[in-house]
Structure formats: structure tokens, C-alpha cells
């Protein structure tokens, strides 16, 4: 059947991965409706593609259209045997679309997982761990279960102190799919990995576990359909975990479910820019989806981003490169906090460099004099590490302005004297210090030019046949004339439309 699907994909000249056709088969197998409109809404594919796929299935005798379109024996056999749906309780799974049945299923999961969650290893705050609530893990599982392709997909949890992998596997078991081998957990916390393995053995299912330090270079196999990660609270931690998730993504049909805390507006822009720079598509955002115990630094909540990997997605940290930046809050912003016992008024210090790191642990341990566990917060102190030990998120070396000038006067773009005069004139108006310049005219047309600046460089390349010019300005100091730059380029090239991107360059 896989060969047949590849042939069908070729016949349809489909550019999407073959998994798109597998997903359509699953919708046909599970769904109570096979109308083109229904399948289009569920799959996100245009109706003409749905119609063409159905015709191909009929042609290869995997479906018929006698009265109502339906799969025949060979199509159903492939879904059960090759895609892993043989043991799935289809009736129970389909019943989850009913609100009452979904609540009943969630309640059953809660009962199964409550004891396990009470026994999970203590958080390691030096790894920015803060346990998500059991309700949050179940909410994540129910979100995943909305996708009928879930039983054939390969899941990776990049860090899982929330134990969502166990919650997902428990849900699979209740739906008859407990022999799945498709759930993987990779984490730096060895105690957590051992706990997941232990619970898996106790419940007669299997979760693949592996110790990994994402800061190290590795062979990050591109084999996962869904990657879930809840990275450290810092932007450098987000950058690292997101890059590794991309390296693990199977193809442009893969998704990354990212949990990350709400930040100040300037930091939110950094998060959005990171998605944009890596060519990730934001498919959905679930605000305050995740709730935590002891995650006060993020107000005990975080958003859930559903990110789609595209053909142009790439990781900003290559898989064959290690990462030397500090990624945990305790490294980048170390603090000591002061609490006073409400019973004996004893002052206690927790946090950086102390045996007790969190207020939760202090309450559990109690006062070291009277052993009571009620405390009054009295303040905190930031630890100023020696400058040689500080590592900042980035070292900014310059600003790179990338400009697309569209619908320009093609006669101007053909002329080397005009293009040269325009570029030099704009450089002077923007107070740029010209060191040297060179312009070249191509045949039959097109001009390339570079102006070497004391600040760096200013370049242009023109395509008169498309009324288009590509312009770059790189400067190593504060640039205050962006408005002048854009106004002059638009006016002097007679451009009707432009796009401008500003990149902060550095490491």
C-alpha cells in the first residue's frame, strides 16, 4: 500500500509529504462522514485534492463509490496493519467527540495517574523544573487525541518532568493501543528517566528513554512527527530547545508543541522573532494553557504554542554544534531569598549557593530551629557573579537591514550611472561614511553595486525585468536614519511597494 500511495502522490503531483495521504486514509477509516467538505475541513487540504485522492483510491481498487464512498478491504487492512490501528478501540475513540464521554475519559485518567504524580521525583530548580499539574498533562493529552493520526505518529518529549509521556501512554492503553513503541523521552535528569521507566514497567507499556544534554552536538535524527517541549524560562534556553526540536522534526508535516511562560512585551517580540527567523509557522496559541506547582517566576502559568515545521524551517543552532551559553534562570539571574519563621522569627536564606533552593522545599523541610513550616517573605538579593563568569544571551555586533524594493522604475534599475548616483546620494543623506565603492552592469541588464562604509557596507542588486531591487545595509553602530533610508529608496527608485527586515547580528 505504501508503494501505491507513492504512486498516487506522483499521479496527483502532490508536493506535501506522503503522510498527508495516510492522514486522509485514517479520516476515511475513522470518520462517520466521507464528504469532500468534511475531509477538507479536517485535513486542511483543498477540496480538489480530496476529490483527486478519492479517484485514485477507486482506480487502484482500494475504495468504491457505489452509493457512498467507502474504503475496501485492502485500504482498511493497510490502516490496521501498517499504520498501527489494529488494536485501537475505534468506538471508544470516536466517542471522545462527545463532551460527556470526554469528561468521563479524563476522570478515568485522573484516577489512574494521581498516585503516580504524587510519587514523581522532586523538581530540580537548577534545571528550571516546575511540575505541571496533573490536569495540565491530561489537557495536553486530550489536545493530542483530537488528531486521529495520533496512533501512527512518533512522539518526542524533549524534557518531561511533567510526565505527559506517561499520561499519553495511559490514554493509549485505555484505547487499546498500549503496545505502542512510538513515545520517546530525552532528558538531562537521570532520576526522572528512571522513574518513567519504572512506571512504564509497572503498567505493562514501554516508553523509550534516553539521557541527553542538548547543549552538546549530537546526531539529532529527523524522525519525529510531534515534538513536545517545555524549555527553561530563558530566551537562550528557548533558542536551544527549539533548535533541537527542529533538528528532530521528521519533515514539513511535523509539529512542535512548545510550552513557554508569558513575558514582557519586549521579550514576547524576541520569542516571535525567533519563530520567524527559523521559518516556523504559528498554527495556534493556547493562552495560559499550562498550570504549574512552584513556577512563581512565570506566575505558575505558560502558553502553549502549536508550531508547524515548514520546508524552509531550519535550526539556528546546527545539530553538529555545541552551545556554550547559559540557559537556566539560576545561572543567568542567581538570587538569594530571605524568609522569616512566623513562630520563632528565625531568619532563613534560600536560593543560590544554599542547601534549600525553593520556598516549597523550605516549607517541606521546616524551620531549622523550631521545625514549624510557616514563613514570611522578607526580600531577596541578586548575586553579582564575577564578570568573567557571566554569559549573556547574545553579543550584538551590528544591525542588518534587508530591503525588498518592488514595482520600481525598470529604466532606472537598468542604468549603472543612475543606480550608482542613487546609492551614493542615499548613503550621504543617512550620514554614512563612504570608504570606497564599485558598481557593475550585467548583460542584457541588471546592476550590482557595493559601497564600503566605515560602518560596514551598503549593497544593491537589480532585476529590471521584474521591476525589483534587493538592498542590504549592514552597520556596526546605532543607525538613526531608517526613515530617511526608506523614504529615499522609495522615492528615487519609484517603488510602489517594499518589505524591510531588521536583523540583529552577533553571537
C-alpha positions in Angstrom: 0.0 0.0 0.0 2.9 2.4 0.7 4.1 1.9 -2.9 0.5 2.6 -4.1 0.4 5.8 -2.0 3.7 6.9 -3.5 2.3 6.2 -7.0 -0.9 8.1 -6.1 1.2 11.0 -4.7 3.1 11.1 -8.0 -0.1 10.9 -10.1 -1.5 13.8 -8.2 1.8 15.8 -8.4 1.4 16.4 -4.7 4.1 18.4 -3.1 3.2 17.5 0.5 4.7 14.5 2.3 3.1 11.1 1.9 1.9 11.4 5.5 -0.8 13.7 4.2 -2.3 10.9 2.2 -2.0 8.5 5.1 -3.9 11.0 7.3 -6.7 11.2 4.7 -7.0 7.4 4.8 -7.3 7.5 8.6 -10.0 10.1 8.4 -11.9 7.9 5.9 -11.4 4.9 8.2 -12.4 6.6 11.5 -14.9 9.2 10.3 -18.7 8.8 10.1 -18.7 11.1 7.1 -16.6 10.9 3.9 -17.8 14.0 2.2 -15.2 16.1 0.4 -16.2 19.1 2.6 -15.8 17.2 5.8 -12.4 15.8 4.8 -11.2 19.2 3.6 -12.2 20.8 7.0 -10.5 18.0 8.9 -7.3 17.8 6.9 -6.9 21.4 5.8 -6.5 20.3 2.2 -8.4 21.9 -0.7 -11.5 20.0 -2.0 -10.0 19.3 -5.4 -7.1 17.4 -3.8 -9.6 15.4 -1.7 -11.6 14.6 -4.9 -8.5 13.6 -6.8 -7.3 11.3 -4.0 -10.6 9.5 -3.9 -10.5 8.9 -7.6 -7.0 7.5 -7.3 -8.1 5.1 -4.5 -11.0 3.9 -6.7 -8.6 3.4 -9.6 -6.4 1.2 -7.5 -9.4 -0.8 -6.1 -8.8 0.4 -2.5 -12.2 2.1 -2.4 -15.5 2.2 -4.2 -18.2 4.8 -4.8 -21.3 2.7 -5.0 -23.8 5.0 -3.4 -21.5 6.1 -0.7 -17.7 6.4 -1.0 -16.0 3.9 1.4 -12.7 2.1 1.8 -12.5 -1.5 0.6 -10.7 -4.4 2.4 -7.1 -3.5 1.2 -7.4 0.0 2.3 -8.7 -1.0 5.8 -6.0 -3.7 6.0 -3.2 -1.2 5.4 -4.5 1.2 8.1 -4.8 -1.6 10.6 -1.6 -3.4 9.9 0.8 -0.7 8.6 -0.4 2.4 10.5 -0.9 0.7 13.8 -4.7 0.8 14.2 -5.3 -2.9 14.6 -5.8 -2.8 18.3 -7.3 0.7 18.7 -10.9 0.7 20.1 -12.4 2.9 17.4 -15.8 3.2 19.0 -14.3 4.4 22.3 -12.0 6.8 20.4 -14.8 8.3 18.3 -17.0 8.7 21.5 -14.4 11.2 22.8 -16.0 13.8 20.5 -19.0 13.8 22.9 -18.4 16.2 25.8 -19.9 13.7 28.4 -17.7 10.9 27.2 -14.6 13.1 27.1 -15.1 14.2 30.7 -15.6 10.6 31.8 -12.4 9.6 30.0 -10.5 12.5 31.7 -11.8 11.4 35.1 -10.6 7.8 34.5 -7.2 9.1 33.5 -7.0 11.2 36.6 -7.8 8.2 38.8 -5.0 6.2 37.2 -2.4 8.9 37.3 -3.0 10.6 40.7 -0.8 8.3 42.8 1.9 8.3 40.1 2.0 12.1 40.1 2.3 12.3 43.8 5.3 10.0 43.7 7.2 11.8 40.9 10.8 13.0 41.7 11.3 16.3 43.4 11.8 19.2 41.0 15.4 20.3 40.3 15.1 24.1 40.2 18.6 24.4 38.8 17.1 22.9 35.7 14.2 25.3 35.8 11.8 22.5 36.6 8.4 23.2 37.9 5.9 20.4 37.8 2.8 21.0 35.7 -0.4 20.0 37.3 -2.0 16.6 36.5 -4.9 18.5 35.0 -2.5 20.2 32.6 -0.9 16.9 31.5 -4.3 15.5 30.8 -5.4 18.6 28.9 -2.3 18.2 26.7 -3.2 14.6 26.0 -6.8 15.5 25.1 -5.5 18.1 22.7 -3.2 15.5 21.1 -6.1 13.0 20.8 -8.1 15.4 18.7 -5.8 14.4 15.8 -7.0 10.9 14.5 -3.5 10.3 13.1 -2.1 10.1 16.6 -1.8 6.3 16.7 0.7 6.2 13.9 2.7 9.2 14.9 6.1 9.2 16.6 6.3 11.4 19.7 9.3 13.0 21.3 9.3 14.7 24.7 12.3 17.0 25.0 12.3 17.1 28.7 9.3 15.7 30.6 9.3 16.4 34.3 5.6 17.0 33.8 5.2 13.2 32.9 2.9 14.0 30.0 4.5 11.0 28.2 3.0 8.7 30.9 -0.4 10.4 30.7 -0.4 9.9 26.9 0.7 6.2 27.2 -2.0 5.7 29.8 -4.6 7.1 27.4 -3.3 4.9 24.7 -3.7 1.9 27.0 -7.3 2.8 27.7 -7.9 3.0 23.9 -6.3 -0.5 23.3 -3.1 0.9 21.9 -0.8 0.1 24.9 1.8 -1.8 22.7 2.8 1.4 21.0 6.6 1.9 20.7 6.3 5.4 19.4 6.8 7.5 22.5 10.3 8.8 23.3 11.6 10.9 26.2 15.0 12.6 26.1 16.1 14.4 29.3 19.1 15.5 31.3 17.5 14.4 34.6 18.5 10.8 35.2 16.2 10.4 38.1 13.2 11.4 36.0 14.2 8.9 33.3 14.4 6.1 35.8 11.0 7.0 37.2 9.4 7.0 33.8 10.9 3.6 33.0 9.8 2.2 36.4 6.2 3.4 36.0 6.1 2.1 32.4 7.1 -1.4 33.6 4.5 -1.3 36.4 1.8 -0.6 33.9 2.9 -3.0 31.1 3.8 -0.5 28.5 7.0 0.9 27.1 8.4 4.4 26.7 11.8 4.9 25.1 14.1 7.0 27.4 17.5 8.5 26.8 19.8 10.7 28.8 20.8 13.7 26.7 22.5 17.1 27.2 21.0 19.3 24.4 24.0 21.7 24.8 26.2 19.1 23.2 26.5 18.4 19.5 24.7 15.2 18.5 23.2 13.3 15.7 19.6 14.5 16.1 17.7 12.0 13.9 14.9 13.6 11.9 12.2 11.0 12.7 9.5 12.6 14.9 6.1 13.7 13.9 5.3 15.6 17.1 7.8 17.1 19.5 6.7 18.5 22.9 9.0 20.6 24.9 8.7 22.9 28.0 12.2 24.6 28.0 14.0 26.6 30.6 12.5 30.1 31.3 15.2 32.0 29.5 15.4 33.1 25.9 18.7 31.3 25.5 17.1 28.1 26.8 14.1 28.6 24.4 16.5 29.1 21.5 18.4 25.9 22.3 15.4 23.6 22.9 13.6 24.9 19.8 16.6 24.4 17.6 17.0 20.8 18.8 13.3 20.2 18.3 13.6 21.4 14.7 16.6 19.1 14.3 14.4 16.1 15.4 11.4 17.0 13.2 10.7 14.4 10.6 9.5 16.7 7.8 7.3 19.7 6.9 4.3 17.8 8.2 5.8 17.8 11.8 4.6 19.9 14.7 6.3 21.3 17.8 4.1 21.9 20.9 6.0 24.5 22.8 5.1 25.5 26.4 6.7 28.8 27.4 5.9 31.4 30.0 4.4 34.8 29.4 7.0 37.5 29.2 7.2 41.3 29.0 6.3 42.8 25.6 10.0 43.2 24.5 10.6 39.6 25.3 7.4 38.5 23.5 8.8 40.2 20.4 12.0 38.2 20.8 10.0 35.0 21.0 8.0 35.9 17.9 11.2 36.9 16.1 12.8 33.5 16.9 9.8 31.7 15.4 10.1 34.0 12.3 13.8 33.7 11.9 13.6 29.8 11.9 10.6 29.9 9.4 8.2 28.2 11.9 4.5 28.7 11.3 2.4 29.5 14.4 -0.5 27.3 13.9 -2.2 28.1 17.1 -1.7 29.7 20.5 -3.5 28.5 23.6 -3.0 31.3 26.2 -2.4 30.2 29.9 -2.9 26.6 28.8 -0.3 25.1 31.3 -0.5 25.4 35.1 2.3 24.6 37.4 3.2 23.9 41.0 6.1 26.2 42.2 6.6 28.1 38.9 6.3 31.5 40.5 8.9 33.0 38.1 6.3 32.5 35.3 3.3 33.1 37.6 2.6 29.4 37.6 1.2 29.5 34.0 2.5 29.3 30.5 1.1 29.5 27.0 1.1 26.5 24.6 2.3 27.3 21.1 1.5 24.8 18.3 4.2 25.4 15.7 4.3 23.8 12.2 7.6 22.9 10.6 7.8 24.2 7.0 10.0 23.3 4.1 12.2 26.3 4.9 12.4 25.7 8.6 15.9 25.4 10.0 17.5 25.4 13.4 19.6 28.4 14.4 21.9 26.1 16.4 23.2 23.4 14.0 23.0 19.8 15.3 26.7 19.4 14.8 27.4 22.4 17.0 27.6 22.6 20.8 26.0 25.5 22.7 28.1 27.3 25.3 25.5 29.9 26.5 23.9 29.6 30.0 20.3 28.6 29.7 18.9 28.3 33.2 17.5 31.1 35.3 19.7 30.2 38.2 22.8 30.6 36.0 21.8 33.9 34.3 20.0 35.6 37.2 21.1 34.0 40.5 19.4 35.2 43.7 19.2 34.6 47.4 15.8 35.0 49.1 15.1 35.7 52.8 12.2 34.2 54.8 11.3 34.6 58.5 9.7 31.9 60.5 6.3 33.0 61.8 6.7 31.0 65.0 10.3 31.8 66.3 11.2 34.7 64.0 14.3 32.9 62.8 15.6 34.3 59.5 16.5 31.7 56.8 18.2 32.2 53.5 17.4 30.0 50.5 18.4 30.1 46.8 21.8 30.4 45.1 24.6 28.6 46.9 22.3 27.4 49.7 21.1 23.8 50.5 17.5 24.8 50.1 16.6 26.3 46.8 12.9 27.0 46.8 10.2 28.1 49.2 8.3 24.8 48.5 11.4 22.8 49.8 11.7 25.2 52.8 8.1 24.5 53.8 8.6 20.8 53.4 11.8 20.9 55.5 10.7 23.4 58.1 12.5 25.9 60.2 15.9 24.8 61.4 15.2 26.0 64.9 11.6 25.3 65.8 10.7 23.0 62.8 7.5 24.9 62.0 6.7 25.5 58.3 5.0 28.9 58.1 7.2 31.7 56.8 7.0 35.4 55.9 8.9 36.6 52.8 11.4 39.3 53.7 13.1 40.1 50.4 15.8 38.9 48.0 19.3 39.8 46.9 20.7 39.4 43.4 24.1 37.7 43.3 26.7 39.6 41.3 28.9 37.0 39.8 32.4 37.9 38.6 32.2 39.3 35.1 34.3 36.5 33.6 31.7 34.0 34.7 28.7 35.9 33.1 27.5 34.8 29.8 24.9 37.0 28.1 22.3 35.7 25.6 23.9 37.4 22.6 26.9 39.6 21.7 25.5 42.1 19.2 27.9 43.1 16.5 25.7 45.1 14.2 22.4 45.7 12.6 21.5 44.2 9.2 18.7 45.9 7.2 17.4 43.7 4.4 15.1 45.5 1.9 13.0 44.3 -1.0 12.1 47.1 -3.4 9.2 46.1 -5.6 7.4 47.7 -8.7 10.4 50.0 -9.3 11.1 52.0 -12.5 12.8 49.4 -14.6 14.7 52.0 -16.7 16.4 53.3 -13.5 17.3 49.7 -12.5 19.0 49.1 -15.9 21.2 52.2 -15.7 24.5 51.9 -13.8 25.1 55.7 -13.6 21.6 56.2 -12.1 21.8 53.3 -9.6 25.3 54.4 -8.5 24.2 58.0 -8.1 21.1 57.0 -6.1 23.1 54.7 -3.7 25.8 57.3 -3.1 23.3 60.0 -2.6 21.3 58.0 0.0 24.5 57.0 1.8 25.4 60.7 2.3 21.8 61.6 3.4 22.0 58.9 6.0 25.3 60.2 7.3 27.2 57.0 6.3 30.9 57.3 5.9 31.9 56.1 2.4 35.3 54.4 2.1 35.1 53.0 -1.4 32.5 51.8 -4.0 32.2 49.7 -7.1 29.3 49.0 -9.4 29.0 46.5 -12.3 26.5 46.3 -15.1 25.3 42.8 -16.4 24.2 41.9 -19.9 21.5 42.2 -21.1 20.6 44.2 -17.9 21.0 44.3 -14.2 23.3 46.2 -11.8 25.2 45.1 -8.8 26.9 47.5 -6.5 28.7 47.7 -3.2 29.6 50.7 -1.1 32.2 50.0 1.5 31.4 52.1 4.6 33.4 52.9 7.7 30.4 51.3 9.5 30.4 48.2 7.2 28.6 48.0 3.8 25.6 49.1 1.6 24.8 46.9 -1.4 22.3 46.6 -4.2 21.4 44.1 -7.0 18.7 44.9 -9.5 16.4 42.8 -11.7 14.9 45.3 -14.2 12.8 42.6 -15.9 11.0 42.1 -12.6 11.0 45.8 -11.5 12.8 44.5 -8.4 15.9 45.5 -6.4 17.5 43.7 -3.4 19.3 46.1 -1.0 21.3 45.3 2.2 22.7 47.8 4.7 24.9 46.5 7.5 26.1 48.9 10.1 28.2 48.4 13.3 26.8 51.3 15.2 23.5 52.8 16.2 21.6 53.7 13.0 19.2 56.6 13.4 18.1 57.2 9.8 15.9 54.3 8.9 13.0 56.6 7.9 15.3 58.7 5.7 16.7 55.5 4.1 13.3 54.0 3.2 11.8 57.3 2.0 14.8 58.0 -0.2 14.8 54.5 -1.7 11.1 54.5 -2.3 11.2 58.0 -4.0 14.4 57.6 -6.0 13.6 54.1 -7.3 9.9 55.0 -7.9 9.0 51.9 -5.8 5.3 51.2 -5.3 5.9 48.5 -2.5 8.6 47.4 -0.3 9.5 45.0 2.5 12.0 45.6 5.2 13.5 43.2 7.8 15.9 44.3 10.5 18.2 41.6 12.0 20.5 42.0 15.0 23.7 40.3 14.0 26.0 38.6 16.5 26.6 35.5 18.6 
